[in-house]
Amino acid sequence: MAQIIVVYHSGYGHTKVVAEKVAEGANASLIAIDEHGDIPESAWDELNAADAIIWGSPTYMGSPSWQFKKFAEATSKIWFTQGWKDKVFGGFTNSASFNGDKQVSLIALQTLASQHGGIWVSLGLLPSNSKDATRKDLNNLGGSVGLLVQSPSDASVDEIPQGDLDTAVSYGKRVAEITAKLA
Ligand SMILES: Cc1cc2nc3c(=O)[nH]c(=O)nc-3n(C[C@H](O)[C@H](O)[C@H](O)COP(=O)(O)O)c2cc1C
């Protein structure tokens, strides 16, 4: 079976919930980037062995968090040898506003995957944007590059809109299906 890893940072727990949903859909294991921007040393071996890597970060000030960026820069050692070339990659971000400049973060995650010579997986869902659409619907935020999630600024980690969480599971499944096809 394909090895899939979700590697993510979450400052206040909301992105962690999203990461868990993506991992549920992908049947993936999770690696948390800590508050210092580090992952356990053994996690690098897991990432090297993975068939697919899904990045996740909250959007802070219109970009991935500095902890995620520190991790991203640490992957430059692997970039030098193109050690992750042809792996499958996906990515997600979560922020308080509907827009909130999430796309900037997502493009940063896609670019990181491309620097590594990876194969990027898009969201693969039509937007739910009719008059009848609600926050319970799949892809109500209308993403395409990757997964977008909105956690209202006063929402606890248990109050992330259900449609976004379902979209996270769906995206995880899609990454797993595409990884299996390429295996
Ligand atoms: C320093 C900081 C900067 C933020 N910048 C943005 C932003 O640019 N756009 C936005 O929509 N939300 C922004 N937010 C809100 C967070 O993205 C949101 O609360 C998110 O759910 C936090 O995820 P976490 O609990 O995993 O840390 C910011 C929050 C913090 C703490």
The ligand as an ORCA input file, in Angstrom:
! r2SCAN-3c Opt
* xyz 0 1
  C      -0.407     35.794     13.205
  C      -1.699     35.460     12.520
  C      -1.934     35.918     11.240
  C      -3.127     35.600     10.582
  N      -3.316     36.018      9.301
  C      -4.452     35.667      8.637
  C      -4.626     36.024      7.265
  O      -3.759     36.584      6.608
  N      -5.813     35.699      6.686
  C      -6.823     35.086      7.378
  O      -7.881     34.861      6.808
  N      -6.653     34.680      8.657
  C      -5.477     34.951      9.291
  N      -5.277     34.524     10.575
  C      -6.285     33.623     11.204
  C      -5.816     32.165     11.151
  O      -5.470     31.787      9.835
  C      -6.915     31.237     11.665
  O      -7.249     31.604     12.986
  C      -6.552     29.785     11.584
  O      -7.682     28.993     11.888
  C      -5.413     29.442     12.543
  O      -5.056     28.098     12.386
  P      -4.347     27.308     13.558
  O      -5.340     27.212     14.708
  O      -4.030     25.982     12.990
  O      -3.127     28.090     13.960
  C      -4.118     34.835     11.261
  C      -3.867     34.388     12.560
  C      -2.681     34.685     13.183
  C      -2.419     34.166     14.573
*
